[in-house]
Amino acid sequence: MSPAVRMSADELRASVSLASIFGLRMLGMFVILPVFAIYAETLPGGANLTLVGIALGAYGLTQALLQIPFGWWSDRYGRKPVIYAGLAIFAVGSFIAAAAGNIYVVILGRVLQGAGAISAAVIAMVADLTREEHRGKAMAMIGSTIGGTFALSLVAGPWLNHLIGVPGIFALTGVLAAAAILVVREIVPDVPEAAHGHGHEKPAGYWEVLANRELARQNFGVLVLHAVLMSLFIAVPFSLRSGGLDVSEHWKVYLPTLLGSFVLMVPVLIRARTARQVKTAFIAAVALLLGVQVTLPWSVGSVWPLAGSLLAFFAAFNVLEATLPALASRTAPAGARGVALGVFTSIQFFGTFLGAAAGGWVYGSWGAMGVVAMNAGLVAVWLALTLGMKVPVALSTREYAIPALDAQQADSLAARLRALPGVHEASVAAGEASARLRVDSAGFDEENVHRLIARDG
């Protein structure tokens, strides 16, 4: 019996509900981006752009420090308890930032927001609850949700700022975090014990994760991607304002550019099915990101040329944001998915902190041109590293009914199944009348399996 082409109801429910958790939480991170730098001018200490950058990116620093422990705790104690704790901490930080009377208390609130470092646990839970052949779809849902949340944030941020102010936005994100706890408890399925990697697989250590060359390449990429994003949002609000667009009207630039970027992104993700196609699309997206940085100096300070640059930037960003987590989960060693994704998301959020803090300092010293030059250098290094990337093959799981066999016959059949083209793993359980295979669909011929099973029957 071959696997269903579509995701099961449980897989779809898990993917959609966990993507919504990401969305609710990331809304709290992103929604202040288009308005905070300008709002900070009204706070004591807010005239210091380095402090403004730290306030924007402070959550990224604590995320970076705590993703690995949270990922490890989720491997050891279960995904849901860790997610509950992280969302509660995030809510507390949001309420502190809402009550802040100066930039330093805002930084404290953002630090606590980041201390709820559940991204690795959520991504690992998605991987636990989906079959490998559908995992890319589930990760794309998360990536698309993050992109959609980002788009919503940039459009809603100026509107919410006009309606309830930045303190009200912080308070709203605290309420959303509390709502996310209920979503996890009531809607997200529980993870089967076997999915934690406690069975026959030996858990990989931190060193195995850190020494993995492909994971290191992906980790550097996600650092650069988020550093560039955050540093741009030190410069972009001021550039739009200097171009004559009031902050309450910035959505008029963000909305069409983000919608357009999704239109450009979707065909790329749909067509990138094979490893070679994924690599080509990935390299092209990084190259486009570099092209945007090189051409930005000619659009800074002019609203519509800047909008064109943002359209290209977000098209590339969305492709990379959807692809990187799927690659990391596929590359992660067996039994240490939580650890590997903890490292991945730690570095992602360190990139967030680095980009915001360095972007604030660079912008304060050299203006928008300095930020663009910094970003171009980072992306150029990433592009050079990306040229040598190896995209892991996506394996699918297939299960077949077989005659009842004794232990020796089961071992013999498993060995012959493993020798077939396209078969990476094969297990035959004596007495259970089933064979389970993990295969590369590109080189796999199901008729070979049926012939072997019929011979044993």
Buried (B, 14 or more C-beta within 10 A) or exposed (E): EEBEEEBBEEBBBBBBBBBBBBBBBBBBBBBBBBBBBBBBEEBEBBEBBBBBBBBBBBBBBBBBBBBBBBBBBBBEEBBBEBBBBBBBBBBBBBBBBBEBEEBBBBBBBBBBBBBBBBBBBBBBBBBBBBBBBBBBBBBBBBBBBBBBBBBBBBBBBBEBBEEBBBBEBBBBBBBBBBBBBEBBEEBBBEBEEEBBBEEEEEBBEBEBBEEBEBBBBBBBBBBBBBBBBBBBBBBBBBBBBEBEBEBEEBBBBBBBBBEBBBEBBBEBBEEBEBBEEBBBBBBBBBBBBBBBBBBBBEBBBBBEBBBBBBBBBBBBBBBBBBBBBBBBBBBBBEBBBBBBBBBBBBBBBBBBBBBBBBBBBBBBEEBBBBBBBBBBEBBBEBBEBBEEBEBBBBBBBBEBEBEEBEEEBBEBBBEBBBEBEBBEEBBBBBEEEEBBBBBBBEEBEBEBBEEBBEEBE
